[in-house]
């Protein structure tokens, strides 16, 4: 874990201090005629000058001969607790708060003021000011003074140029060190569209091909070992080649492969899951999370006799039901309404009595590891009750974060829950469970739902062993490690004043990293290949 932090520090350092020292300062002579200028994406620009409890960049300034000069720019404060330093205002200044919270004190009067995003702070010449407390504070300022401004466009250009160099170096190192993965990819292109069967694994110049895995490490075709922080998108939650799960699968295999009938492990796995989740009375198995969400949606629509589904932007419920900004022509052709995730009142306008299913993730996984608020989940529960819809929680990823899923953590319960990934011990698995009256639709003589591999011998055995491994203590340990990693990334970004470029989100053991700034995709790709270069 410490090694990963050091890597993040190094890349933050490259994107921060090195780039700042390479910044080109603006010419002292201004254009002879006044010219209008615009700087875009100001919060992403580096701060180049340290003064007092923060750093700033002067972005625009008047001509030095102006009788009433002004200078304006962006300032980021250090986090401050019980600040004692105070300073006199040399010039009239106004600050507009972009981010963070702060408390200021007028030293002459002793009066304190709280400032938050949207606040404007007036600091007149001659005032004595103390920054008492600040957290994540960033402002735009205008001062009645003259200072030579940073040439912002050149600063940004230098930043991007340096980033492009780091990106290209990382790509070159990746290509040179992975010839077997490259050959595998080029061969696969002859038989598989895109060279694989999972869109998420495709990236340029070619994806890393893996040969084996053990515990928290995987080995590539080129023999390189990597610390695996992806964990097969939660399917390998118990580690690769877990001995207990492998032993259970081997025992099952010795009894026969697929026998074409009910088997004891099928019932044992169902008992485990019904006992884990208070909202699940009965449960049905299938082959993937995608199938589980399709089944839950179909059950909800059949139960209500309606045809419309309410989902939420950037929600991902499998290959055939997701609501990204680009849309998805492969979505199953239900009638959809798409609301805003994690807001309440604006979604009220979408509620109608033709909605049969409301489906959401208690934390969006593919959408960026963005946890729902309890208020949003409560709104969804009340909305479903009000219009008579079936509420579905997709806990395929989030069920790993609490023994009873995030629904138990938040104390907000759905009508149906979908599960998958790690619950099958790493094998292809999905499940839909919930209220007995809804699940009764699957009783003989009701809706017909079958599948050769719904109770696959190996998956049932692996799932039973996985259930035995999962305990509250182990979930808590994994969550604590995730919290340490996420908090560490954010604290490093803040220390190097890069919070405007890098932000880590999530809950417990689920960690997401978001990149912003003028070229977020370039930054993300550089980080990705940099980590591969360092065997993560």
Beta strands, then each sheet from edge to edge (+ up, - down):
strand 1: 49-50
strand 2: 54-61
strand 3: 71-77
strand 4: 86-88
strand 5: 93-106
strand 6: 112-115
strand 7: 120-123
strand 8: 128-143
strand 9: 210-214
strand 10: 217-220
strand 11: 225-227
strand 12: 282-286
strand 13: 308-312
strand 14: 335-339
strand 15: 355-360
strand 16: 363-364
strand 17: 370-371
strand 18: 390-394
strand 19: 416-420
strand 20: 430-434
strand 21: 502-507
strand 22: 510-515
sheet 1: 1+ 2- 3+ 8- 4+
sheet 2: 1+ 2- 3+ 8- 5+ 6-
sheet 3: 1+ 2- 3+ 8- 5+ 7-
sheet 4: 9+ 10- 11+
sheet 5: 12+ 20- 19+ 18+ 15+ 13+ 14+
sheet 6: 16+ 17-
sheet 7: 21+ 22-
end
